[in-house]
Amino acid sequence: MATIPVSVEEKLGTGENGQFVRVILADTQAIFRAGLRKVFALEDDIRVVGQAETLVQTQSAVAKFSADVLIFEAALTPNPVEAIINLLRQHPSLRIVVVTPGADEDLTLELFRRGAHGIVSREVEPELLVECLRKVAAGETWLDSQGVRWVMEAYRNQNNRPAGSRPKVQLTPKEMLIVSCVTQGMKNKEIALRVGTTEQVVKNYLRKVYDKLGVADRLELALYCLNHHVVDNTKVPPLPVSAEPTNLAKAAAAGASASTAISASSAITVSDPASQPSPVTPATPAIPAIPEKLS
């Protein structure tokens, strides 16, 4: 089924200063979307511009319609955290309110850590959801009181955790190899050569590792792994013999070739004295005398 568009003309009235909070509704249940549209129809400053009932439709709607806020049901995908990461990577200005099936501490913390701007339960009161939309559209973050307690507790636990404590997260052997390469400052191309895969596969592995360890980028990953001794016993595989030479090797090879060419071009044959250049006195360095014998 294709994305379900909503004509912007069907919402009458204007918000403050003629501005609207433009919303896309992404939810698996048509009755829930219909209920939200009725709620928002009562508000002069909120306009529904698109709807979707699958993740693919949501991605299409976000790309097609100009929206300020996406209301995203967590049940649209088995991995809502990864979906949020991808949506925000492709549409950085979009603000996302995630609707969760109920109180879930781990999901709430991970969504908040990954950039969700608001998190509400499916049982949220309509008035609170409207207020949430306005706050999020204005650049604020929305969490209920329980979510705030979870975030604060996680922050305190993070600060109180011993610096050398080993995380409980389990990485696969290949993930360990890739992470070890990252901690040594290698780029994806070199990592792919050492591990025997492609750059795209390396990127896919890193995204999974980011999710597992709760880090946002390569720098955080390296600091986290070094601080927690994640890859202390992991050996980085050497570059294969057939790997493309480094720039230094290329430069050395080019220099050697140039030196050979210069030597060949400057060789002087002594078998025929007439072929030697006649002495001149230009303002250039003198050419050293050629010995009579080459023994």
C-alpha positions as CSV (number, residue, x, y, z in Angstrom):
1,M,0.0,0.0,0.0
2,A,1.3,3.4,-0.9
3,T,1.7,6.3,1.5
4,I,-1.6,7.8,2.6
5,P,-1.5,11.5,1.8
6,V,-3.6,14.1,3.5
7,S,-4.4,17.3,1.6
8,V,-3.2,20.4,3.5
9,E,-6.2,22.3,2.4
10,E,-8.5,20.2,4.6
11,K,-7.2,21.8,7.8
12,L,-8.8,25.2,8.2
13,G,-7.7,28.1,10.3
14,T,-4.3,29.4,11.1
15,G,-1.9,29.2,14.0
16,E,-0.1,32.0,15.7
17,N,1.5,34.3,13.2
18,G,0.1,32.0,10.5
19,Q,2.5,29.2,11.5
20,F,1.5,25.5,11.7
21,V,3.1,22.5,13.3
22,R,3.1,20.2,10.3
23,V,2.7,16.5,11.4
24,I,3.1,13.1,9.8
25,L,1.3,10.2,11.5
26,A,3.0,6.9,11.3
27,D,1.1,4.1,13.0
28,T,0.0,0.6,12.2
29,Q,-3.6,1.1,13.3
30,A,-5.9,3.2,11.1
31,I,-8.3,3.8,14.0
32,F,-5.4,5.3,16.0
33,R,-4.5,7.6,13.1
34,A,-8.1,8.6,12.6
35,G,-8.4,9.4,16.3
36,L,-5.3,11.6,16.3
37,R,-6.5,13.5,13.3
38,K,-9.8,14.3,15.1
39,V,-7.8,15.5,18.1
40,F,-5.5,17.7,16.0
41,A,-8.5,19.0,13.9
42,L,-9.6,20.9,17.0
43,E,-6.3,22.8,17.2
44,D,-5.7,25.8,15.0
45,D,-1.9,25.5,15.0
46,I,-1.5,21.8,14.1
47,R,-1.9,20.4,10.6
48,V,-1.6,16.7,9.6
49,V,0.2,16.6,6.2
50,G,0.7,12.9,5.7
51,Q,0.1,9.4,7.1
52,A,1.8,6.0,6.9
53,E,1.2,2.5,8.3
54,T,4.5,0.8,7.6
55,L,8.2,1.8,7.9
56,V,8.6,2.0,4.2
57,Q,5.6,4.3,3.9
58,T,7.0,6.4,6.7
59,Q,10.3,6.9,4.9
60,S,8.4,7.8,1.7
61,A,6.2,10.2,3.6
62,V,9.0,12.0,5.3
63,A,10.8,12.4,2.0
64,K,7.7,13.6,0.2
65,F,6.0,15.9,2.7
66,S,7.5,18.9,4.5
67,A,6.9,18.2,8.2
68,D,8.1,19.5,11.5
69,V,7.2,16.5,13.6
70,L,6.9,12.8,12.9
71,I,4.7,10.8,15.3
72,F,6.3,7.3,15.0
73,E,4.9,4.2,16.5
74,A,7.6,2.0,17.9
75,A,5.8,-1.2,16.7
76,L,6.3,-0.1,13.0
77,T,9.5,-2.0,13.0
78,P,11.3,-4.7,15.1
79,N,14.1,-2.3,15.7
80,P,12.7,1.2,16.3
81,V,16.0,2.5,17.6
82,E,17.8,1.8,14.3
83,A,14.8,3.3,12.3
84,I,15.1,6.5,14.3
85,I,18.8,6.7,13.7
86,N,18.3,6.3,10.0
87,L,15.5,8.8,9.8
88,L,17.4,11.4,11.6
89,R,20.5,10.8,9.6
90,Q,18.6,11.4,6.4
91,H,16.4,14.2,7.7
92,P,18.4,16.0,10.5
93,S,15.8,18.8,10.9
94,L,12.9,16.4,11.5
95,R,11.8,16.1,15.1
96,I,10.4,12.7,16.1
97,V,7.9,11.7,18.8
98,V,7.9,8.0,19.4
99,V,4.8,6.2,20.7
100,T,5.7,3.2,22.8
101,P,3.3,0.4,23.6
102,G,3.8,1.0,27.4
103,A,6.3,1.8,30.0
104,D,9.7,0.4,28.9
105,E,12.8,1.7,30.6
106,D,15.4,0.1,28.2
107,L,13.6,1.3,25.1
108,T,13.0,4.8,26.5
109,L,16.7,5.2,27.4
110,E,17.9,3.9,24.0
111,L,15.5,6.0,22.0
112,F,16.4,9.1,24.0
113,R,20.1,8.4,23.6
114,R,19.7,8.0,19.9
115,G,18.0,11.3,19.3
116,A,14.2,10.9,19.8
117,H,12.8,14.3,20.7
118,G,9.7,13.0,22.5
119,I,8.6,9.7,23.9
120,V,5.0,9.0,24.9
121,S,3.0,6.0,25.9
122,R,0.1,4.8,23.7
123,E,-2.2,5.6,26.5
124,V,-1.2,9.3,26.6
125,E,-4.0,11.8,27.1
126,P,-4.9,13.8,24.0
127,E,-4.2,17.1,25.7
128,L,-0.7,16.0,26.7
129,L,0.0,14.8,23.2
130,V,-1.0,18.1,21.8
131,E,1.3,19.9,24.4
132,C,4.1,17.4,23.5
133,L,3.8,18.3,19.8
134,R,4.0,22.0,20.5
135,K,7.0,21.6,22.8
136,V,8.9,19.4,20.5
137,A,8.2,21.6,17.5
138,A,9.6,24.5,19.5
139,G,12.9,22.7,20.0
140,E,12.3,21.2,23.5
141,T,12.4,17.5,24.6
142,W,9.4,15.7,26.0
143,L,9.5,12.9,28.5
144,D,6.9,12.0,31.1
145,S,7.9,12.0,34.8
146,Q,8.8,8.3,34.7
147,G,11.0,8.7,31.7
148,V,12.8,11.6,33.4
149,R,13.5,9.5,36.4
150,W,14.9,6.7,34.2
151,V,17.2,9.1,32.4
152,M,18.4,10.7,35.6
153,E,19.1,7.3,37.2
154,A,21.0,6.2,34.1
155,Y,23.1,9.3,34.2
156,R,23.9,8.8,37.9
157,N,24.8,5.2,37.3
158,Q,27.1,6.1,34.4
159,N,29.0,8.6,36.6
160,N,29.3,6.2,39.4
161,R,30.6,3.3,37.3
162,P,34.3,2.4,37.9
163,A,36.4,3.6,35.0
164,G,37.9,0.2,34.4
165,S,34.7,-1.9,34.7
166,R,34.2,-4.3,31.8
167,P,30.9,-4.0,30.0
168,K,28.5,-6.9,29.8
169,V,28.0,-6.3,26.0
170,Q,29.2,-9.2,23.9
171,L,30.8,-8.5,20.5
172,T,31.3,-11.1,17.9
173,P,34.9,-12.0,16.8
174,K,34.5,-10.0,13.6
175,E,33.1,-7.0,15.4
176,M,36.1,-7.2,17.8
177,L,38.5,-7.1,14.9
178,I,36.8,-4.1,13.3
179,V,36.6,-2.2,16.6
180,S,40.2,-2.9,17.3
181,C,41.1,-1.4,13.9
182,V,39.0,1.7,14.7
183,T,40.8,2.2,18.0
184,Q,44.0,2.3,16.0
185,G,42.7,5.1,13.8
186,M,42.1,3.1,10.6
187,K,39.6,4.2,8.0
188,N,36.9,1.9,6.7
189,K,38.9,1.2,3.5
190,E,41.9,-0.1,5.3
191,I,39.8,-2.0,7.8
192,A,38.0,-3.8,4.9
193,L,41.4,-4.8,3.4
194,R,42.6,-6.2,6.7
195,V,39.4,-8.0,7.6
196,G,38.7,-9.3,4.0
197,T,35.4,-7.6,3.3
198,T,34.0,-4.4,1.8
199,E,33.7,-0.9,3.1
200,Q,29.9,-1.1,3.2
201,V,30.0,-4.3,5.3
202,V,32.4,-2.5,7.7
203,K,29.9,0.4,8.0
204,N,27.1,-2.1,8.7
205,Y,29.1,-3.7,11.4
206,L,30.0,-0.4,13.0
207,R,26.3,0.7,13.1
208,K,25.5,-2.6,15.0
209,V,28.4,-2.0,17.4
210,Y,27.3,1.6,18.0
211,D,23.9,0.3,19.0
212,K,25.3,-2.4,21.2
213,L,27.7,-0.1,23.1
214,G,25.5,3.0,23.1
215,V,27.9,5.3,21.4
216,A,27.3,7.8,18.6
217,D,30.5,7.8,16.5
218,R,34.0,6.5,16.0
219,L,35.5,8.8,18.6
220,E,33.1,7.7,21.3
221,L,33.6,4.1,20.2
222,A,37.4,4.3,20.5
223,L,37.2,6.1,23.9
224,Y,34.6,3.6,25.2
225,C,36.7,0.6,24.2
226,L,39.9,1.9,25.5
227,N,38.3,2.9,28.8
228,H,36.6,-0.5,29.3
229,H,39.5,-2.6,27.8
230,V,37.1,-4.1,25.3
231,V,39.7,-5.1,22.7
232,D,42.9,-5.5,24.8
233,N,43.5,-9.0,23.6
234,T,42.4,-8.6,20.0
235,K,45.1,-8.7,17.4
236,V,44.6,-6.6,14.3
237,P,45.1,-8.7,11.1
238,P,48.0,-7.6,8.8
239,L,47.3,-6.2,5.4
240,P,47.3,-8.9,2.7
241,V,50.2,-9.1,0.4
242,S,48.0,-8.3,-2.6
243,A,46.6,-5.1,-0.9
244,E,47.0,-1.8,-2.7
245,P,50.3,-0.1,-1.6
246,T,50.2,2.8,0.6
247,N,50.8,6.4,-0.6
248,L,54.3,6.2,1.0
249,A,55.1,3.1,-1.0
250,K,53.7,4.7,-4.1
251,A,55.8,7.8,-3.6
252,A,58.9,5.7,-3.0
253,A,58.3,3.7,-6.1
254,A,57.7,6.8,-8.1
255,G,60.9,8.3,-6.7
256,A,62.9,5.2,-7.7
257,S,61.5,5.3,-11.2
258,A,62.4,9.0,-11.6
259,S,65.9,8.4,-10.3
260,T,66.4,5.6,-12.7
261,A,65.2,7.7,-15.6
262,I,67.4,10.6,-14.6
263,S,70.5,8.3,-14.4
264,A,69.7,6.8,-17.8
265,S,69.3,10.2,-19.4
266,S,72.5,11.6,-17.9
267,A,74.8,8.7,-18.9
268,I,77.7,9.7,-21.2
269,T,79.3,7.3,-23.8
270,V,83.1,7.6,-23.8
271,S,83.8,5.3,-26.7
272,D,83.6,8.1,-29.2
273,P,85.4,11.2,-28.0
274,A,83.7,13.3,-30.7
275,S,80.4,12.6,-29.1
276,Q,81.4,14.4,-25.9
277,P,80.2,18.0,-25.5
278,S,82.7,20.7,-26.2
279,P,83.9,22.8,-23.2
280,V,81.8,25.9,-22.7
281,T,81.7,28.5,-19.9
282,P,78.1,29.3,-19.3
283,A,76.8,30.5,-15.9
284,T,76.0,26.9,-15.0
285,P,77.7,24.4,-12.7
286,A,80.7,22.8,-14.4
287,I,80.4,19.1,-15.4
288,P,82.9,16.9,-13.5
289,A,85.8,15.5,-15.7
290,I,85.3,12.0,-17.0
291,P,88.1,9.6,-16.1
292,E,90.2,8.1,-18.9
293,K,89.7,4.6,-17.6
294,L,86.6,3.1,-16.1
295,S,88.5,0.2,-14.4
